[in-house]
Amino acid sequence: MENKLNVFEYRNLAINQRVDYFVSTLSNIEKFADYWVNFENVYKNIPQKIIPDLFTLDYLIGKNQMEIEFFFRERPDLLTLVPFLLGIRKDKLDQYGNLSVQDIQEKYRLNFKCINTKNMRAYFDFMTSSGLMQLLSHGLKKSVFDYSIGVQAGMDSNGRKNRSGKIGEKFLEEKLSAIASRNNLKWMGQSTSSKIKTEFGIDIEHIFKNRRFDGALYNPKKLKLTLFEINLFNASGSKSKSASTEFQTLRDRLAKTNHEFICITDGEGWISDKSHLQEALEYIGNVFNVSMVESGYIESILDLQ
């Protein structure tokens, strides 16, 4: 939705109207195209040294189980690829390369670092039970390497929760960079008190010793620092509540200084958590969503004269 109110009109609304306006202008920044799958990570998670072996496994496509077992008896070292092909993360194996496997009758371990050639049957049974044997015989049509890309893409999709934060930080950094460039200000992304002191000469260690902010703008003429946090909430719950409380604390700590705090938050989670949103809007004041930032709210309230 396009904003019809400027920042001053918005801030002059009654609190219930401000909450409604905030919710009506929420955006879907977390649904940016690169939110779904980070293909840079996907390719990075396929070690270069195993790629030739993945192509070697193409020979098995369409082979029956007896032929597949014969192949691995001749090349047992290639069984070390099984966890990778099943999307089993390294932290699921112990320090010796053992994977704990639960069978119907018992629990046992398979070592995928040093293949036990005296117990090949256990490996083949595991491949059958996991579906990998069937996949090689009948599921794949062209390439084990291409299949592995699909596995890694699926595993990467589990990182969407963390990626929302990264997308938010990227959005904020782009906005701060543009604002700083237009107004002869200084800026930085991830900001600690030590970095702020080094870059801007402003000491806030007595206020925030170990705190990291998502961004900062600095006006050298007025020696004024504006600190930013950005959070995206796809669902309501304890995180939105804790964020609201945390932002109030940050605002309190800066209230007695020349500096300022601005909170940027967005996401559908606020729709069903209006009570904590109202609490934040009442207490902090400078709480904006992404579309408000896009509409120039930050630049409008900065003391630039």
Secondary structure, DSSP 8 states (H G I E B T S, - for coil): ----S-HHHHHTS-HHHHHHHHHHT---GGGSHHHH--HHHHHHTS-GGGHHHHHHGGGGTT--HHHHHHHHHH-GGGGGGHHHHTT--GGGB-TTSEEEEE-SS-EEEEESSS--GGGHHHHHHHHHHHTHHHIIIII-SS-HHHHHHHHHHHHHHTTHHHHHHHHHHHHHHHHHHHHHHHHT-EEESSEEHHHHHHHH----TTT-SS-EESEEEEETTTTEEEEEEEEE-SS-SHHHHHHHHHHHHHHHHHTTSS-EEEEEEESGGGGG-HHHHHHHHHHH--EE-HHHHHTTHHHHHS---
